[in-house]
């Protein structure tokens, strides 16, 4: 069985790109007092107000327990609001506060600059192709295989 050639392995290159993106995002978010998960949570709530703890955990790739700790901190800092009682069932829908929206605006600009830097050498067509290819890779790995 042959070895994986790291220079040409798409999986390895994806991991390198992911790691570089993660480091660059951390570098711009850290001075704002934020982590990537903190930023991602605010971004998700901005786009989909009322998400549950479970939805936010899935969307930010952390455990429900980790998200619950983060939400408690964000609520304590006045960045998000959750009702004391669930409107229905047990789910406490979370929304951004004005302070949370303001922090998100600053962070979003910093993250957009990182993404623009990452994509600087690609044309708009190449960027669209990359989105298509990455979505295809995700779909291939998340769709159950038939035996």
C-alpha contacts under 8 A as a table, 3 or more apart, distances in Angstrom:
res1	aa1	res2	aa2	distance
4	X	9	X	6.62
5	X	8	X	5.64
5	X	9	X	5.73
6	X	9	X	5.00
6	X	12	X	6.12
6	X	13	X	7.69
7	X	12	X	7.97
7	X	13	X	7.66
8	X	12	X	7.99
8	X	13	X	7.54
9	X	12	X	5.25
9	X	13	X	6.22
10	X	13	X	5.01
10	X	14	X	5.99
11	X	14	X	5.09
11	X	15	X	6.23
12	X	15	X	5.04
12	X	16	X	6.20
13	X	16	X	4.99
13	X	17	X	6.12
14	X	17	X	5.06
14	X	18	X	6.00
15	X	18	X	4.97
15	X	19	X	6.03
16	X	19	X	5.10
16	X	20	X	6.12
17	X	20	X	5.12
17	X	21	X	6.06
18	X	21	X	5.13
18	X	22	X	6.02
19	X	22	X	5.02
19	X	23	X	6.17
20	X	23	X	5.19
20	X	24	X	6.16
21	X	24	X	5.14
21	X	25	X	6.05
21	X	114	X	7.74
21	X	115	X	7.96
21	X	118	X	7.70
22	X	25	X	5.20
22	X	26	X	6.09
22	X	36	X	7.88
23	X	26	X	5.11
23	X	27	X	6.16
24	X	27	X	5.10
24	X	28	X	6.60
24	X	114	X	6.62
25	X	28	X	5.37
25	X	29	X	6.08
25	X	36	X	6.95
25	X	111	X	6.15
25	X	114	X	6.63
26	X	29	X	5.11
26	X	30	X	5.70
26	X	35	X	6.49
26	X	36	X	6.35
27	X	30	X	5.63
27	X	31	X	7.44
28	X	31	X	6.37
28	X	32	X	7.42
28	X	110	X	6.09
28	X	111	X	7.15
29	X	32	X	5.20
29	X	33	X	6.58
29	X	34	X	5.19
29	X	35	X	6.14
29	X	36	X	7.09
29	X	39	X	7.90
29	X	107	X	6.52
29	X	110	X	7.34
29	X	111	X	7.79
30	X	33	X	5.10
30	X	34	X	5.35
30	X	35	X	6.39
31	X	34	X	7.42
32	X	107	X	7.29
34	X	38	X	5.84
34	X	39	X	6.45
35	X	38	X	5.02
35	X	39	X	6.20
36	X	39	X	5.09
36	X	40	X	5.95
37	X	40	X	4.96
37	X	41	X	5.98
37	X	60	X	5.99
38	X	41	X	5.25
38	X	42	X	6.45
38	X	70	X	7.20
39	X	42	X	5.24
39	X	43	X	6.13
39	X	104	X	6.96
39	X	107	X	6.95
40	X	43	X	5.00
40	X	44	X	6.07
40	X	59	X	7.93
40	X	60	X	6.02
41	X	44	X	5.22
41	X	45	X	6.23
41	X	56	X	6.32
41	X	59	X	7.81
41	X	60	X	6.52
42	X	45	X	5.10
42	X	46	X	6.10
42	X	96	X	7.08
42	X	100	X	7.13
42	X	101	X	7.79
42	X	104	X	6.32
43	X	46	X	5.07
43	X	47	X	6.37
43	X	104	X	6.82
43	X	108	X	7.93
44	X	47	X	5.21
44	X	48	X	5.78
44	X	49	X	7.62
44	X	56	X	7.23
44	X	59	X	7.42
45	X	48	X	4.95
45	X	49	X	4.68
45	X	50	X	6.94
45	X	51	X	6.64
45	X	94	X	7.28
45	X	95	X	6.09
45	X	96	X	6.33
46	X	49	X	5.90
46	X	95	X	7.75
46	X	96	X	6.66
46	X	101	X	7.40
48	X	51	X	6.38
49	X	93	X	7.80
49	X	94	X	6.66
49	X	95	X	5.20
49	X	96	X	7.31
50	X	93	X	4.24
50	X	94	X	4.68
50	X	95	X	5.42
51	X	55	X	5.83
51	X	56	X	6.39
51	X	93	X	5.37
51	X	94	X	5.76
51	X	95	X	7.66
52	X	55	X	5.11
52	X	56	X	6.19
52	X	91	X	6.00
52	X	92	X	6.06
52	X	93	X	5.06
52	X	94	X	6.38
53	X	56	X	5.17
53	X	57	X	6.07
53	X	64	X	6.41
53	X	67	X	6.40
53	X	68	X	6.38
53	X	71	X	7.87
53	X	91	X	7.75
53	X	92	X	7.52
53	X	93	X	7.75
53	X	94	X	7.84
54	X	57	X	5.05
54	X	58	X	6.23
54	X	64	X	5.64
54	X	67	X	7.93
55	X	58	X	5.25
55	X	59	X	6.14
56	X	59	X	4.98
56	X	60	X	6.07
56	X	67	X	7.06
57	X	60	X	5.30
57	X	61	X	5.83
57	X	62	X	5.05
57	X	63	X	5.66
57	X	64	X	5.30
57	X	66	X	7.73
57	X	67	X	5.48
58	X	61	X	5.13
58	X	62	X	6.52
58	X	63	X	7.55
58	X	64	X	7.99
62	X	66	X	6.28
62	X	67	X	6.59
63	X	66	X	5.20
63	X	67	X	6.27
64	X	67	X	5.05
64	X	68	X	6.04
65	X	68	X	5.08
65	X	69	X	6.42
66	X	69	X	5.22
66	X	70	X	6.30
67	X	70	X	4.97
67	X	71	X	5.98
68	X	71	X	5.08
68	X	72	X	6.16
69	X	72	X	5.22
69	X	73	X	6.41
70	X	73	X	5.12
70	X	74	X	6.11
71	X	74	X	4.96
71	X	75	X	5.91
71	X	80	X	7.52
72	X	75	X	5.11
72	X	76	X	6.06
73	X	76	X	5.01
73	X	77	X	6.13
74	X	77	X	5.07
74	X	78	X	6.24
74	X	79	X	5.21
74	X	80	X	5.75
75	X	78	X	5.04
75	X	79	X	5.73
75	X	80	X	4.87
75	X	81	X	5.78
75	X	82	X	7.56
76	X	79	X	7.71
77	X	80	X	7.98
78	X	81	X	7.25
78	X	97	X	6.88
78	X	99	X	6.66
78	X	100	X	7.13
79	X	96	X	6.03
79	X	97	X	5.32
79	X	98	X	7.39
79	X	99	X	5.40
79	X	100	X	3.89
79	X	101	X	7.60
80	X	94	X	6.55
80	X	95	X	5.48
80	X	96	X	4.38
80	X	97	X	5.16
80	X	100	X	6.19
81	X	94	X	5.72
81	X	95	X	5.37
81	X	96	X	6.27
81	X	97	X	6.40
82	X	92	X	6.06
82	X	93	X	5.99
82	X	94	X	4.82
82	X	95	X	6.64
83	X	86	X	6.52
83	X	87	X	7.96
83	X	92	X	6.27
83	X	93	X	7.18
83	X	94	X	7.76
84	X	92	X	7.74
85	X	92	X	6.89
86	X	89	X	6.22
86	X	90	X	5.41
86	X	91	X	5.47
86	X	92	X	4.89
86	X	93	X	7.43
87	X	91	X	7.67
87	X	92	X	7.43
88	X	91	X	6.99
96	X	99	X	7.80
96	X	100	X	5.36
96	X	101	X	6.20
97	X	100	X	4.94
97	X	101	X	6.22
98	X	101	X	5.08
98	X	102	X	6.22
99	X	102	X	5.12
99	X	103	X	6.28
100	X	103	X	5.15
100	X	104	X	6.06
101	X	104	X	4.98
101	X	105	X	6.18
102	X	105	X	5.20
102	X	106	X	6.68
103	X	106	X	5.42
103	X	107	X	6.30
104	X	107	X	5.00
104	X	108	X	5.77
105	X	108	X	5.18
105	X	109	X	6.34
106	X	109	X	5.44
106	X	110	X	6.60
107	X	110	X	5.13
107	X	111	X	6.17
108	X	111	X	5.06
108	X	112	X	5.91
109	X	112	X	5.11
109	X	113	X	6.27
110	X	113	X	5.22
110	X	114	X	6.55
111	X	114	X	5.06
111	X	115	X	6.32
112	X	115	X	5.07
112	X	116	X	6.05
113	X	116	X	5.05
113	X	117	X	6.14
114	X	117	X	5.10
114	X	118	X	6.20
115	X	118	X	4.94
115	X	119	X	6.20
116	X	119	X	5.17
116	X	120	X	5.79
117	X	120	X	5.03
118	X	121	X	7.71
119	X	122	X	5.47
119	X	127	X	7.25
120	X	123	X	7.99
122	X	125	X	7.90
122	X	126	X	5.65
122	X	127	X	6.09
123	X	126	X	5.09
123	X	127	X	6.19
124	X	127	X	5.04
124	X	128	X	6.27
125	X	128	X	5.14
125	X	129	X	6.19
126	X	129	X	4.94
126	X	130	X	6.06
127	X	130	X	5.02
127	X	131	X	6.30
128	X	131	X	5.11
128	X	132	X	6.26
129	X	132	X	5.01
129	X	133	X	6.10
130	X	133	X	5.04
130	X	134	X	6.02
131	X	134	X	5.25
131	X	135	X	6.08
132	X	135	X	5.25
132	X	136	X	6.16
133	X	136	X	5.04
133	X	137	X	6.23
134	X	137	X	5.01
134	X	138	X	6.23
135	X	138	X	5.11
135	X	139	X	6.09
136	X	139	X	5.07
136	X	140	X	6.08
137	X	140	X	5.13
137	X	141	X	6.33
138	X	141	X	5.27
138	X	142	X	6.05
139	X	142	X	5.18
139	X	143	X	5.78
140	X	143	X	5.64
141	X	144	X	7.76
